Amino acid sequence: MSEGDVEVLVEARIYPTEDPEKVRRAIENVLFGAEYEVRQAELGELLVARARGRDALSKLRALIRIERISDAARAVLQSGLEGNTMVFYLNKQAAYVRHISFSEPEGESPLGPIKFVVKCNDPRALIDWLAPRTA
């Protein structure tokens, strides 16, 4: 898998009660080397981060290893796979304190999740790199 074939798009809603810098820090704790922009949304704003290359996911990979959740992470990542695109959600509050907690798209957290959309030529190889089988 070449570096250039991984594109990462991350979105997190910033509610009026939230500090935008804390939302950004939550994303920075799990995503490396992104460019950020804020867009207006229905409720508050939307923080959008874009990054390229497998290394953009190196912080996520490290946290998956540190927390020893590789098998669970693999299952979540594979369930969000469709063609060359992988979609998954992380709990925003957990990411803020450098923890990985996979989330549902809605209803699980009052402040909403962080949405990841990862496109690459070989998503299965990317999953093997992010969360290798432990058994």
CNS distance restraints for C-alpha pairs under 8 A (distance, minus, plus):
assign (resid   1 and name CA) (resid   5 and name CA) 7.25 0.50 0.50
assign (resid   1 and name CA) (resid 121 and name CA) 7.67 0.50 0.50
assign (resid   1 and name CA) (resid 122 and name CA) 6.87 0.50 0.50
assign (resid   1 and name CA) (resid 125 and name CA) 7.29 0.50 0.50
assign (resid   1 and name CA) (resid 126 and name CA) 7.78 0.50 0.50
assign (resid   2 and name CA) (resid   6 and name CA) 7.91 0.50 0.50
assign (resid   2 and name CA) (resid  53 and name CA) 7.87 0.50 0.50
assign (resid   3 and name CA) (resid  52 and name CA) 7.73 0.50 0.50
assign (resid   3 and name CA) (resid  53 and name CA) 4.45 0.50 0.50
assign (resid   3 and name CA) (resid  54 and name CA) 5.52 0.50 0.50
assign (resid   3 and name CA) (resid  55 and name CA) 7.61 0.50 0.50
assign (resid   4 and name CA) (resid  52 and name CA) 6.50 0.50 0.50
assign (resid   4 and name CA) (resid  53 and name CA) 5.05 0.50 0.50
assign (resid   4 and name CA) (resid  54 and name CA) 7.74 0.50 0.50
assign (resid   5 and name CA) (resid  52 and name CA) 7.72 0.50 0.50
assign (resid   5 and name CA) (resid  53 and name CA) 6.48 0.50 0.50
assign (resid   5 and name CA) (resid 119 and name CA) 7.79 0.50 0.50
assign (resid   5 and name CA) (resid 120 and name CA) 5.23 0.50 0.50
assign (resid   5 and name CA) (resid 121 and name CA) 6.16 0.50 0.50
assign (resid   6 and name CA) (resid  52 and name CA) 5.64 0.50 0.50
assign (resid   6 and name CA) (resid  53 and name CA) 4.75 0.50 0.50
assign (resid   6 and name CA) (resid  54 and name CA) 5.73 0.50 0.50
assign (resid   6 and name CA) (resid 118 and name CA) 6.94 0.50 0.50
assign (resid   6 and name CA) (resid 119 and name CA) 5.76 0.50 0.50
assign (resid   6 and name CA) (resid 120 and name CA) 4.55 0.50 0.50
assign (resid   6 and name CA) (resid 121 and name CA) 7.47 0.50 0.50
assign (resid   7 and name CA) (resid  50 and name CA) 7.58 0.50 0.50
assign (resid   7 and name CA) (resid  51 and name CA) 6.14 0.50 0.50
assign (resid   7 and name CA) (resid  52 and name CA) 4.66 0.50 0.50
assign (resid   7 and name CA) (resid  53 and name CA) 6.38 0.50 0.50
assign (resid   7 and name CA) (resid 118 and name CA) 5.70 0.50 0.50
assign (resid   7 and name CA) (resid 119 and name CA) 5.16 0.50 0.50
assign (resid   7 and name CA) (resid 120 and name CA) 6.41 0.50 0.50
assign (resid   8 and name CA) (resid  50 and name CA) 5.67 0.50 0.50
assign (resid   8 and name CA) (resid  51 and name CA) 5.13 0.50 0.50
assign (resid   8 and name CA) (resid  52 and name CA) 6.02 0.50 0.50
assign (resid   8 and name CA) (resid  56 and name CA) 7.54 0.50 0.50
assign (resid   8 and name CA) (resid 116 and name CA) 7.00 0.50 0.50
assign (resid   8 and name CA) (resid 117 and name CA) 5.89 0.50 0.50
assign (resid   8 and name CA) (resid 118 and name CA) 4.60 0.50 0.50
assign (resid   8 and name CA) (resid 119 and name CA) 6.55 0.50 0.50
assign (resid   9 and name CA) (resid  48 and name CA) 7.21 0.50 0.50
assign (resid   9 and name CA) (resid  49 and name CA) 5.87 0.50 0.50
assign (resid   9 and name CA) (resid  50 and name CA) 4.77 0.50 0.50
assign (resid   9 and name CA) (resid  51 and name CA) 6.73 0.50 0.50
assign (resid   9 and name CA) (resid 116 and name CA) 5.91 0.50 0.50
assign (resid   9 and name CA) (resid 117 and name CA) 5.14 0.50 0.50
assign (resid   9 and name CA) (resid 118 and name CA) 6.39 0.50 0.50
assign (resid  10 and name CA) (resid  27 and name CA) 7.98 0.50 0.50
assign (resid  10 and name CA) (resid  48 and name CA) 5.69 0.50 0.50
assign (resid  10 and name CA) (resid  49 and name CA) 4.99 0.50 0.50
assign (resid  10 and name CA) (resid  50 and name CA) 6.38 0.50 0.50
assign (resid  10 and name CA) (resid 114 and name CA) 6.86 0.50 0.50
assign (resid  10 and name CA) (resid 115 and name CA) 5.50 0.50 0.50
assign (resid  10 and name CA) (resid 116 and name CA) 4.62 0.50 0.50
assign (resid  10 and name CA) (resid 117 and name CA) 6.32 0.50 0.50
assign (resid  11 and name CA) (resid  46 and name CA) 6.63 0.50 0.50
assign (resid  11 and name CA) (resid  47 and name CA) 5.66 0.50 0.50
assign (resid  11 and name CA) (resid  48 and name CA) 4.64 0.50 0.50
assign (resid  11 and name CA) (resid  49 and name CA) 6.43 0.50 0.50
assign (resid  11 and name CA) (resid 114 and name CA) 5.84 0.50 0.50
assign (resid  11 and name CA) (resid 115 and name CA) 5.14 0.50 0.50
assign (resid  11 and name CA) (resid 116 and name CA) 6.74 0.50 0.50
assign (resid  12 and name CA) (resid  23 and name CA) 7.40 0.50 0.50
assign (resid  12 and name CA) (resid  46 and name CA) 5.72 0.50 0.50
assign (resid  12 and name CA) (resid  47 and name CA) 5.26 0.50 0.50
assign (resid  12 and name CA) (resid  48 and name CA) 6.73 0.50 0.50
assign (resid  12 and name CA) (resid 112 and name CA) 7.47 0.50 0.50
assign (resid  12 and name CA) (resid 113 and name CA) 6.54 0.50 0.50
assign (resid  12 and name CA) (resid 114 and name CA) 4.74 0.50 0.50
assign (resid  12 and name CA) (resid 115 and name CA) 6.33 0.50 0.50
assign (resid  13 and name CA) (resid  41 and name CA) 7.83 0.50 0.50
assign (resid  13 and name CA) (resid  43 and name CA) 7.99 0.50 0.50
assign (resid  13 and name CA) (resid  44 and name CA) 7.27 0.50 0.50
assign (resid  13 and name CA) (resid  45 and name CA) 5.86 0.50 0.50
assign (resid  13 and name CA) (resid  46 and name CA) 4.38 0.50 0.50
assign (resid  13 and name CA) (resid  47 and name CA) 6.10 0.50 0.50
assign (resid  13 and name CA) (resid 111 and name CA) 7.78 0.50 0.50
assign (resid  13 and name CA) (resid 112 and name CA) 6.88 0.50 0.50
assign (resid  13 and name CA) (resid 113 and name CA) 7.92 0.50 0.50
assign (resid  13 and name CA) (resid 114 and name CA) 7.77 0.50 0.50
assign (resid  14 and name CA) (resid  18 and name CA) 6.12 0.50 0.50
assign (resid  14 and name CA) (resid  19 and name CA) 7.65 0.50 0.50
assign (resid  14 and name CA) (resid  20 and name CA) 6.23 0.50 0.50
assign (resid  14 and name CA) (resid  23 and name CA) 6.84 0.50 0.50
assign (resid  14 and name CA) (resid  44 and name CA) 5.84 0.50 0.50
assign (resid  14 and name CA) (resid  45 and name CA) 5.01 0.50 0.50
assign (resid  14 and name CA) (resid  46 and name CA) 5.64 0.50 0.50
assign (resid  14 and name CA) (resid  47 and name CA) 6.66 0.50 0.50
assign (resid  15 and name CA) (resid  43 and name CA) 6.36 0.50 0.50
assign (resid  15 and name CA) (resid  44 and name CA) 4.91 0.50 0.50
assign (resid  15 and name CA) (resid  45 and name CA) 6.61 0.50 0.50
assign (resid  15 and name CA) (resid 111 and name CA) 7.10 0.50 0.50
assign (resid  16 and name CA) (resid  43 and name CA) 7.59 0.50 0.50
assign (resid  16 and name CA) (resid  44 and name CA) 5.40 0.50 0.50
assign (resid  16 and name CA) (resid  45 and name CA) 7.97 0.50 0.50
assign (resid  18 and name CA) (resid  22 and name CA) 7.58 0.50 0.50
assign (resid  18 and name CA) (resid  23 and name CA) 7.54 0.50 0.50
assign (resid  19 and name CA) (resid  23 and name CA) 6.66 0.50 0.50
assign (resid  20 and name CA) (resid  24 and name CA) 6.23 0.50 0.50
assign (resid  21 and name CA) (resid  25 and name CA) 6.08 0.50 0.50
assign (resid  22 and name CA) (resid  26 and name CA) 6.16 0.50 0.50
assign (resid  22 and name CA) (resid  96 and name CA) 7.04 0.50 0.50
assign (resid  23 and name CA) (resid  27 and name CA) 6.58 0.50 0.50
assign (resid  23 and name CA) (resid  47 and name CA) 7.89 0.50 0.50
assign (resid  23 and name CA) (resid  92 and name CA) 7.35 0.50 0.50
assign (resid  23 and name CA) (resid  96 and name CA) 7.37 0.50 0.50
assign (resid  24 and name CA) (resid  28 and name CA) 6.14 0.50 0.50
assign (resid  24 and name CA) (resid  47 and name CA) 7.42 0.50 0.50
assign (resid  25 and name CA) (resid  29 and name CA) 6.05 0.50 0.50
assign (resid  25 and name CA) (resid  96 and name CA) 6.23 0.50 0.50
assign (resid  26 and name CA) (resid  30 and name CA) 7.09 0.50 0.50
assign (resid  26 and name CA) (resid  92 and name CA) 6.23 0.50 0.50
assign (resid  26 and name CA) (resid  93 and name CA) 7.24 0.50 0.50
assign (resid  26 and name CA) (resid  94 and name CA) 7.93 0.50 0.50
assign (resid  26 and name CA) (resid  95 and name CA) 4.87 0.50 0.50
assign (resid  26 and name CA) (resid  96 and name CA) 3.81 0.50 0.50
assign (resid  26 and name CA) (resid  97 and name CA) 7.32 0.50 0.50
assign (resid  26 and name CA) (resid  98 and name CA) 7.51 0.50 0.50
assign (resid  27 and name CA) (resid  31 and name CA) 5.86 0.50 0.50
assign (resid  27 and name CA) (resid  92 and name CA) 7.91 0.50 0.50
assign (resid  27 and name CA) (resid  95 and name CA) 6.87 0.50 0.50
assign (resid  27 and name CA) (resid  96 and name CA) 7.40 0.50 0.50
assign (resid  27 and name CA) (resid 114 and name CA) 7.54 0.50 0.50
assign (resid  28 and name CA) (resid  32 and name CA) 6.38 0.50 0.50
assign (resid  28 and name CA) (resid  34 and name CA) 7.94 0.50 0.50
assign (resid  29 and name CA) (resid  59 and name CA) 6.88 0.50 0.50
assign (resid  29 and name CA) (resid  60 and name CA) 7.99 0.50 0.50
assign (resid  29 and name CA) (resid  95 and name CA) 6.33 0.50 0.50
assign (resid  29 and name CA) (resid  96 and name CA) 6.68 0.50 0.50
assign (resid  29 and name CA) (resid  97 and name CA) 7.95 0.50 0.50
assign (resid  29 and name CA) (resid  98 and name CA) 5.78 0.50 0.50
assign (resid  30 and name CA) (resid  57 and name CA) 7.16 0.50 0.50
assign (resid  30 and name CA) (resid  58 and name CA) 7.97 0.50 0.50
assign (resid  30 and name CA) (resid  59 and name CA) 5.02 0.50 0.50
assign (resid  30 and name CA) (resid  60 and name CA) 4.78 0.50 0.50
assign (resid  30 and name CA) (resid  63 and name CA) 7.84 0.50 0.50
assign (resid  30 and name CA) (resid  95 and name CA) 6.73 0.50 0.50
assign (resid  30 and name CA) (resid  98 and name CA) 7.32 0.50 0.50
assign (resid  31 and name CA) (resid  56 and name CA) 5.62 0.50 0.50
assign (resid  31 and name CA) (resid  57 and name CA) 5.63 0.50 0.50
assign (resid  31 and name CA) (resid  58 and name CA) 7.31 0.50 0.50
assign (resid  31 and name CA) (resid  59 and name CA) 5.89 0.50 0.50
assign (resid  31 and name CA) (resid  60 and name CA) 6.56 0.50 0.50
assign (resid  32 and name CA) (resid  51 and name CA) 7.55 0.50 0.50
assign (resid  32 and name CA) (resid  55 and name CA) 6.95 0.50 0.50
assign (resid  32 and name CA) (resid  56 and name CA) 4.42 0.50 0.50
assign (resid  32 and name CA) (resid  57 and name CA) 6.39 0.50 0.50
assign (resid  32 and name CA) (resid  58 and name CA) 6.85 0.50 0.50
assign (resid  32 and name CA) (resid  59 and name CA) 6.44 0.50 0.50
assign (resid  33 and name CA) (resid  51 and name CA) 6.27 0.50 0.50
assign (resid  33 and name CA) (resid  56 and name CA) 5.98 0.50 0.50
assign (resid  34 and name CA) (resid  49 and name CA) 5.69 0.50 0.50
assign (resid  34 and name CA) (resid  50 and name CA) 5.19 0.50 0.50
assign (resid  34 and name CA) (resid  51 and name CA) 4.53 0.50 0.50
assign (resid  34 and name CA) (resid  52 and name CA) 7.86 0.50 0.50
assign (resid  34 and name CA) (resid  56 and name CA) 7.31 0.50 0.50
assign (resid  35 and name CA) (resid  49 and name CA) 5.46 0.50 0.50
assign (resid  35 and name CA) (resid  50 and name CA) 5.34 0.50 0.50
assign (resid  35 and name CA) (resid  51 and name CA) 6.51 0.50 0.50
assign (resid  36 and name CA) (resid  47 and name CA) 6.99 0.50 0.50
assign (resid  36 and name CA) (resid  48 and name CA) 5.66 0.50 0.50
assign (resid  36 and name CA) (resid  49 and name CA) 4.47 0.50 0.50
assign (resid  36 and name CA) (resid  50 and name CA) 6.64 0.50 0.50
assign (resid  37 and name CA) (resid  47 and name CA) 5.97 0.50 0.50
assign (resid  37 and name CA) (resid  48 and name CA) 5.32 0.50 0.50
assign (resid  37 and name CA) (resid  49 and name CA) 6.56 0.50 0.50
assign (resid  38 and name CA) (resid  45 and name CA) 6.57 0.50 0.50
assign (resid  38 and name CA) (resid  46 and name CA) 5.63 0.50 0.50
assign (resid  38 and name CA) (resid  47 and name CA) 4.62 0.50 0.50
assign (resid  38 and name CA) (resid  48 and name CA) 6.12 0.50 0.50
assign (resid  39 and name CA) (resid  45 and name CA) 5.65 0.50 0.50
assign (resid  39 and name CA) (resid  46 and name CA) 5.07 0.50 0.50
assign (resid  39 and name CA) (resid  47 and name CA) 6.45 0.50 0.50
assign (resid  39 and name CA) (resid  48 and name CA) 7.44 0.50 0.50
assign (resid  40 and name CA) (resid  44 and name CA) 6.62 0.50 0.50
assign (resid  40 and name CA) (resid  45 and name CA) 4.54 0.50 0.50
assign (resid  40 and name CA) (resid  46 and name CA) 6.10 0.50 0.50
assign (resid  41 and name CA) (resid  45 and name CA) 4.71 0.50 0.50
assign (resid  41 and name CA) (resid  46 and name CA) 5.78 0.50 0.50
assign (resid  51 and name CA) (resid  56 and name CA) 6.03 0.50 0.50
assign (resid  52 and name CA) (resid  56 and name CA) 6.27 0.50 0.50
assign (resid  54 and name CA) (resid  58 and name CA) 7.08 0.50 0.50
assign (resid  54 and name CA) (resid 126 and name CA) 7.80 0.50 0.50
assign (resid  57 and name CA) (resid  61 and name CA) 6.20 0.50 0.50
assign (resid  57 and name CA) (resid 130 and name CA) 7.72 0.50 0.50
assign (resid  58 and name CA) (resid  62 and name CA) 6.13 0.50 0.50
assign (resid  58 and name CA) (resid 130 and name CA) 7.87 0.50 0.50
assign (resid  59 and name CA) (resid  63 and name CA) 6.24 0.50 0.50
assign (resid  60 and name CA) (resid  64 and name CA) 6.19 0.50 0.50
assign (resid  60 and name CA) (resid 100 and name CA) 7.78 0.50 0.50
assign (resid  60 and name CA) (resid 130 and name CA) 7.59 0.50 0.50
assign (resid  61 and name CA) (resid  65 and name CA) 6.41 0.50 0.50
assign (resid  61 and name CA) (resid 129 and name CA) 7.85 0.50 0.50
assign (resid  61 and name CA) (resid 130 and name CA) 4.87 0.50 0.50
assign (resid  61 and name CA) (resid 131 and name CA) 6.84 0.50 0.50
assign (resid  62 and name CA) (resid  66 and name CA) 6.11 0.50 0.50
assign (resid  63 and name CA) (resid  67 and name CA) 5.95 0.50 0.50
assign (resid  63 and name CA) (resid  98 and name CA) 7.48 0.50 0.50
assign (resid  63 and name CA) (resid  99 and name CA) 6.79 0.50 0.50
assign (resid  63 and name CA) (resid 100 and name CA) 6.63 0.50 0.50
assign (resid  64 and name CA) (resid  68 and name CA) 5.98 0.50 0.50
assign (resid  64 and name CA) (resid  69 and name CA) 5.49 0.50 0.50
assign (resid  64 and name CA) (resid  70 and name CA) 5.79 0.50 0.50
assign (resid  64 and name CA) (resid  73 and name CA) 7.21 0.50 0.50
assign (resid  64 and name CA) (resid 100 and name CA) 6.88 0.50 0.50
assign (resid  64 and name CA) (resid 130 and name CA) 7.67 0.50 0.50
assign (resid  64 and name CA) (resid 131 and name CA) 6.86 0.50 0.50
assign (resid  65 and name CA) (resid  69 and name CA) 6.65 0.50 0.50
assign (resid  65 and name CA) (resid  70 and name CA) 6.40 0.50 0.50
assign (resid  65 and name CA) (resid 131 and name CA) 7.60 0.50 0.50
assign (resid  67 and name CA) (resid  99 and name CA) 7.78 0.50 0.50
assign (resid  67 and name CA) (resid 100 and name CA) 7.74 0.50 0.50
assign (resid  69 and name CA) (resid  73 and name CA) 5.88 0.50 0.50
assign (resid  70 and name CA) (resid  74 and name CA) 5.99 0.50 0.50
assign (resid  70 and name CA) (resid 131 and name CA) 4.63 0.50 0.50
assign (resid  70 and name CA) (resid 132 and name CA) 6.23 0.50 0.50
assign (resid  70 and name CA) (resid 133 and name CA) 6.75 0.50 0.50
assign (resid  70 and name CA) (resid 134 and name CA) 7.01 0.50 0.50
assign (resid  71 and name CA) (resid  75 and name CA) 6.37 0.50 0.50
assign (resid  71 and name CA) (resid 131 and name CA) 6.82 0.50 0.50
assign (resid  71 and name CA) (resid 132 and name CA) 7.38 0.50 0.50
assign (resid  71 and name CA) (resid 133 and name CA) 6.01 0.50 0.50
assign (resid  71 and name CA) (resid 134 and name CA) 6.57 0.50 0.50
assign (resid  72 and name CA) (resid  76 and name CA) 6.41 0.50 0.50
assign (resid  73 and name CA) (resid  77 and name CA) 6.04 0.50 0.50
assign (resid  73 and name CA) (resid 102 and name CA) 7.83 0.50 0.50
assign (resid  73 and name CA) (resid 131 and name CA) 6.28 0.50 0.50
assign (resid  74 and name CA) (resid  78 and name CA) 5.98 0.50 0.50
assign (resid  74 and name CA) (resid 127 and name CA) 6.54 0.50 0.50
assign (resid  74 and name CA) (resid 128 and name CA) 7.88 0.50 0.50
assign (resid  74 and name CA) (resid 131 and name CA) 5.50 0.50 0.50
assign (resid  74 and name CA) (resid 132 and name CA) 7.35 0.50 0.50
assign (resid  74 and name CA) (resid 133 and name CA) 7.60 0.50 0.50
assign (resid  75 and name CA) (resid  79 and name CA) 6.11 0.50 0.50
assign (resid  76 and name CA) (resid  80 and name CA) 6.42 0.50 0.50
assign (resid  76 and name CA) (resid  88 and name CA) 7.27 0.50 0.50
assign (resid  76 and name CA) (resid 102 and name CA) 7.61 0.50 0.50
assign (resid  77 and name CA) (resid  81 and name CA) 6.57 0.50 0.50
assign (resid  77 and name CA) (resid  86 and name CA) 6.78 0.50 0.50
assign (resid  77 and name CA) (resid  87 and name CA) 7.38 0.50 0.50
assign (resid  77 and name CA) (resid  88 and name CA) 6.53 0.50 0.50
assign (resid  77 and name CA) (resid 127 and name CA) 6.87 0.50 0.50
assign (resid  78 and name CA) (resid  86 and name CA) 7.69 0.50 0.50
assign (resid  78 and name CA) (resid 124 and name CA) 7.88 0.50 0.50
assign (resid  78 and name CA) (resid 127 and name CA) 7.53 0.50 0.50
assign (resid  80 and name CA) (resid  86 and name CA) 5.26 0.50 0.50
assign (resid  80 and name CA) (resid  87 and name CA) 4.93 0.50 0.50
assign (resid  80 and name CA) (resid  88 and name CA) 5.92 0.50 0.50
assign (resid  81 and name CA) (resid  85 and name CA) 5.89 0.50 0.50
assign (resid  81 and name CA) (resid  86 and name CA) 4.37 0.50 0.50
assign (resid  81 and name CA) (resid  87 and name CA) 6.53 0.50 0.50
assign (resid  81 and name CA) (resid 123 and name CA) 7.76 0.50 0.50
assign (resid  82 and name CA) (resid  86 and name CA) 6.23 0.50 0.50
assign (resid  84 and name CA) (resid 119 and name CA) 5.64 0.50 0.50
assign (resid  84 and name CA) (resid 120 and name CA) 5.58 0.50 0.50
assign (resid  84 and name CA) (resid 121 and name CA) 5.92 0.50 0.50
assign (resid  84 and name CA) (resid 122 and name CA) 6.73 0.50 0.50
assign (resid  84 and name CA) (resid 123 and name CA) 6.01 0.50 0.50
assign (resid  85 and name CA) (resid 117 and name CA) 6.83 0.50 0.50
assign (resid  85 and name CA) (resid 118 and name CA) 5.62 0.50 0.50
assign (resid  85 and name CA) (resid 119 and name CA) 4.49 0.50 0.50
assign (resid  85 and name CA) (resid 120 and name CA) 6.67 0.50 0.50
assign (resid  85 and name CA) (resid 123 and name CA) 7.12 0.50 0.50
assign (resid  86 and name CA) (resid 116 and name CA) 7.88 0.50 0.50
assign (resid  86 and name CA) (resid 117 and name CA) 5.80 0.50 0.50
assign (resid  86 and name CA) (resid 118 and name CA) 5.10 0.50 0.50
assign (resid  86 and name CA) (resid 119 and name CA) 6.42 0.50 0.50
assign (resid  86 and name CA) (resid 123 and name CA) 7.16 0.50 0.50
assign (resid  87 and name CA) (resid 115 and name CA) 7.30 0.50 0.50
assign (resid  87 and name CA) (resid 116 and name CA) 5.57 0.50 0.50
assign (resid  87 and name CA) (resid 117 and name CA) 4.63 0.50 0.50
assign (resid  87 and name CA) (resid 118 and name CA) 6.40 0.50 0.50
assign (resid  88 and name CA) (resid 102 and name CA) 7.46 0.50 0.50
assign (resid  88 and name CA) (resid 103 and name CA) 7.74 0.50 0.50
assign (resid  88 and name CA) (resid 115 and name CA) 6.08 0.50 0.50
assign (resid  88 and name CA) (resid 116 and name CA) 5.35 0.50 0.50
assign (resid  88 and name CA) (resid 117 and name CA) 6.87 0.50 0.50
assign (resid  89 and name CA) (resid 102 and name CA) 5.73 0.50 0.50
assign (resid  89 and name CA) (resid 103 and name CA) 5.11 0.50 0.50
assign (resid  89 and name CA) (resid 104 and name CA) 6.26 0.50 0.50
assign (resid  89 and name CA) (resid 105 and name CA) 6.27 0.50 0.50
assign (resid  89 and name CA) (resid 113 and name CA) 5.89 0.50 0.50
assign (resid  89 and name CA) (resid 114 and name CA) 5.43 0.50 0.50
assign (resid  89 and name CA) (resid 115 and name CA) 4.60 0.50 0.50
assign (resid  89 and name CA) (resid 116 and name CA) 5.99 0.50 0.50
assign (resid  90 and name CA) (resid  94 and name CA) 7.85 0.50 0.50
assign (resid  90 and name CA) (resid  95 and name CA) 7.12 0.50 0.50
assign (resid  90 and name CA) (resid 100 and name CA) 6.79 0.50 0.50
assign (resid  90 and name CA) (resid 101 and name CA) 5.64 0.50 0.50
assign (resid  90 and name CA) (resid 102 and name CA) 4.47 0.50 0.50
assign (resid  90 and name CA) (resid 103 and name CA) 5.06 0.50 0.50
assign (resid  90 and name CA) (resid 104 and name CA) 7.97 0.50 0.50
assign (resid  90 and name CA) (resid 113 and name CA) 5.48 0.50 0.50
assign (resid  90 and name CA) (resid 114 and name CA) 5.08 0.50 0.50
assign (resid  90 and name CA) (resid 115 and name CA) 6.66 0.50 0.50
assign (resid  90 and name CA) (resid 116 and name CA) 7.95 0.50 0.50
assign (resid  91 and name CA) (resid  95 and name CA) 6.25 0.50 0.50
assign (resid  91 and name CA) (resid 100 and name CA) 7.37 0.50 0.50
assign (resid  91 and name CA) (resid 101 and name CA) 5.47 0.50 0.50
assign (resid  91 and name CA) (resid 102 and name CA) 6.04 0.50 0.50
assign (resid  91 and name CA) (resid 103 and name CA) 5.50 0.50 0.50
assign (resid  91 and name CA) (resid 109 and name CA) 7.07 0.50 0.50
assign (resid  91 and name CA) (resid 112 and name CA) 7.39 0.50 0.50
assign (resid  91 and name CA) (resid 113 and name CA) 4.87 0.50 0.50
assign (resid  91 and name CA) (resid 114 and name CA) 6.29 0.50 0.50
assign (resid  92 and name CA) (resid  96 and name CA) 6.23 0.50 0.50
assign (resid  92 and name CA) (resid 111 and name CA) 7.41 0.50 0.50
assign (resid  92 and name CA) (resid 112 and name CA) 6.96 0.50 0.50
assign (resid  92 and name CA) (resid 113 and name CA) 5.25 0.50 0.50
assign (resid  92 and name CA) (resid 114 and name CA) 5.70 0.50 0.50
assign (resid  93 and name CA) (resid  97 and name CA) 6.79 0.50 0.50
assign (resid  94 and name CA) (resid  98 and name CA) 6.37 0.50 0.50
assign (resid  94 and name CA) (resid  99 and name CA) 4.97 0.50 0.50
assign (resid  94 and name CA) (resid 100 and name CA) 6.16 0.50 0.50
assign (resid  94 and name CA) (resid 101 and name CA) 6.19 0.50 0.50
assign (resid  95 and name CA) (resid  99 and name CA) 5.10 0.50 0.50
assign (resid  95 and name CA) (resid 100 and name CA) 5.97 0.50 0.50
assign (resid  95 and name CA) (resid 101 and name CA) 7.50 0.50 0.50
assign (resid 103 and name CA) (resid 108 and name CA) 6.71 0.50 0.50
assign (resid 103 and name CA) (resid 113 and name CA) 6.61 0.50 0.50
assign (resid 104 and name CA) (resid 108 and name CA) 6.17 0.50 0.50
assign (resid 104 and name CA) (resid 113 and name CA) 7.54 0.50 0.50
assign (resid 105 and name CA) (resid 112 and name CA) 7.65 0.50 0.50
assign (resid 105 and name CA) (resid 113 and name CA) 6.54 0.50 0.50
assign (resid 105 and name CA) (resid 115 and name CA) 7.58 0.50 0.50
assign (resid 106 and name CA) (resid 112 and name CA) 6.62 0.50 0.50
assign (resid 106 and name CA) (resid 113 and name CA) 7.45 0.50 0.50
assign (resid 107 and name CA) (resid 112 and name CA) 7.47 0.50 0.50
assign (resid 108 and name CA) (resid 112 and name CA) 7.40 0.50 0.50
assign (resid 109 and name CA) (resid 113 and name CA) 6.71 0.50 0.50
assign (resid 119 and name CA) (resid 123 and name CA) 7.43 0.50 0.50
assign (resid 122 and name CA) (resid 126 and name CA) 6.53 0.50 0.50
assign (resid 123 and name CA) (resid 127 and name CA) 6.15 0.50 0.50
assign (resid 124 and name CA) (resid 128 and name CA) 6.23 0.50 0.50
assign (resid 125 and name CA) (resid 129 and name CA) 6.27 0.50 0.50
assign (resid 126 and name CA) (resid 130 and name CA) 6.08 0.50 0.50
assign (resid 127 and name CA) (resid 131 and name CA) 5.70 0.50 0.50
assign (resid 127 and name CA) (resid 132 and name CA) 7.14 0.50 0.50
assign (resid 128 and name CA) (resid 132 and name CA) 4.64 0.50 0.50
assign (resid 128 and name CA) (resid 133 and name CA) 7.23 0.50 0.50
